[in-house]
């Protein structure tokens, strides 16, 4: 029972942090105002996701992020891997703010590179603790590379 309740705590922490920082994004998305006005005016690559698809995909990744963090937390408790987990979570929620709220495509690119570095560091550190957490973050790193390519395409087409 303790294992299940600790997973619930980790999912709840991730949800509160992620949704707390992304409330403006989600609210604006469904109210039809922000960020669709600005985003709609951008020149985007053909393979760019719509905002609702982007939000849905991030929701899935937040669950993966929470599970990987929980796995490491159960293996080590508070340590370097969990610190890196929190760093990547902060960078993760900073990206939509920088891109969609501040309209800083260039700075969002910096955030994505920092996020990718933090994810890679988490993978490296957690490999010795629990390979399953590293594998989950390896998949997540693939998504971050896609987001970086998307961000780069926006930067090249709109500056």
C-alpha positions in Angstrom: 0.0 0.0 0.0 2.8 2.4 0.8 4.3 2.0 -2.7 1.0 2.9 -4.3 0.5 5.9 -2.1 4.0 7.2 -2.8 3.3 6.9 -6.6 0.1 8.9 -6.0 2.1 11.6 -4.2 4.6 11.8 -7.0 1.9 12.0 -9.7 0.2 14.7 -7.6 3.4 16.7 -7.2 4.1 16.5 -10.9 0.5 17.4 -11.8 0.4 20.4 -9.5 3.8 21.8 -10.7 3.1 21.1 -14.4 -0.5 22.3 -14.4 0.3 25.2 -12.1 2.8 26.6 -14.5 0.8 25.7 -17.6 -2.6 27.0 -16.5 -2.3 30.1 -18.6 -1.5 27.9 -21.6 -4.4 25.5 -21.1 -6.9 28.3 -20.3 -5.9 30.4 -23.3 -5.9 27.4 -25.5 -9.5 26.5 -24.8 -10.8 30.1 -24.4 -9.7 30.8 -28.0 -7.5 33.8 -27.1 -3.9 33.2 -25.9 -1.7 31.7 -27.3 -3.6 30.9 -30.5 -3.6 34.5 -31.7 0.2 34.8 -31.7 0.9 31.2 -32.5 -1.6 31.4 -35.4 0.4 34.2 -37.0 3.7 32.3 -36.9 5.2 30.7 -40.0 5.3 27.0 -39.0 6.8 23.9 -40.6 4.3 21.5 -42.2 4.9 19.0 -39.5 4.1 21.4 -36.7 1.5 20.1 -34.2 -1.7 22.0 -33.4 -1.8 23.5 -30.0 -4.4 21.0 -28.7 -2.3 18.1 -30.0 0.8 19.6 -28.4 -1.0 20.0 -25.0 -2.3 16.4 -25.1 1.2 15.0 -25.9 2.7 17.0 -23.0 0.1 15.6 -20.7 1.2 12.1 -21.5 4.9 13.1 -21.0 4.1 14.6 -17.6 2.8 11.1 -16.5 6.0 9.5 -17.8 8.1 12.2 -16.1 6.2 11.5 -12.8 6.7 7.7 -13.0 10.4 8.1 -13.7 10.9 10.5 -10.8 8.9 8.1 -8.5 11.1 5.2 -9.6 14.3 7.1 -8.7 12.8 8.5 -5.5 11.9 4.9 -4.4 15.4 3.8 -5.3 17.5 6.5 -3.7 15.3 9.1 -2.0 16.5 12.6 -2.2 19.8 12.6 -4.2 21.4 13.9 -7.3 19.0 12.0 -9.6 16.0 13.5 -7.9 17.6 17.0 -8.0 18.1 16.6 -11.7 14.5 15.5 -12.0 13.3 18.7 -10.4 15.6 20.8 -12.6 14.3 19.2 -15.8 10.7 19.7 -14.5 11.3 23.4 -13.9 12.8 23.8 -17.4 10.0 21.7 -18.8 7.4 24.1 -17.5 9.5 27.2 -18.4 9.5 26.3 -22.2 5.8 27.0 -22.9 5.9 30.1 -20.8 8.9 31.5 -22.6 7.6 30.6 -26.0 3.8 31.2 -25.8 3.5 33.8 -23.1 6.7 35.9 -23.6 6.9 35.2 -27.4 10.6 34.6 -27.2 11.4 31.9 -29.7 15.1 32.5 -29.3 15.0 32.2 -25.5 12.7 29.2 -25.7 15.5 27.5 -27.8 17.9 28.1 -24.9 15.4 26.6 -22.5 15.0 23.5 -24.7 18.8 22.9 -24.9 19.1 23.3 -21.1 16.2 20.8 -20.7 17.8 18.3 -23.1 21.0 18.6 -21.1 19.2 18.1 -17.8 17.3 15.1 -19.2 20.6 13.6 -20.4 22.2 14.1 -17.0 19.2 12.5 -15.3 19.5 9.5 -17.7 23.2 9.2 -16.9 22.8 9.5 -13.1 19.7 7.3 -12.8 21.1 4.5 -15.0 23.0 3.1 -12.0 19.9 3.4 -9.7 17.1 2.1 -11.9 17.5 1.5 -15.6 13.7 1.7 -16.1 13.8 5.4 -15.1 16.6 6.0 -17.6 14.7 4.2 -20.4 11.6 6.3 -19.7 13.7 9.5 -19.9 15.4 8.2 -23.0 12.0 8.1 -24.7 11.3 11.6 -23.3 14.6 12.8 -24.7 13.4 11.8 -28.1 10.4 14.0 -27.7 12.6 16.9 -26.5 14.7 16.6 -29.6 11.5 16.9 -31.7 10.4 19.9 -29.7 13.9 21.4 -30.2 13.6 20.9 -34.0 10.1 22.5 -33.9 11.5 25.4 -31.9 14.4 25.8 -34.3 12.1 25.8 -37.3 10.0 28.5 -35.7 13.1 30.5 -35.0 14.4 30.2 -38.5 11.1 31.0 -40.1 10.0 33.9 -37.9 13.2 36.0 -37.2 
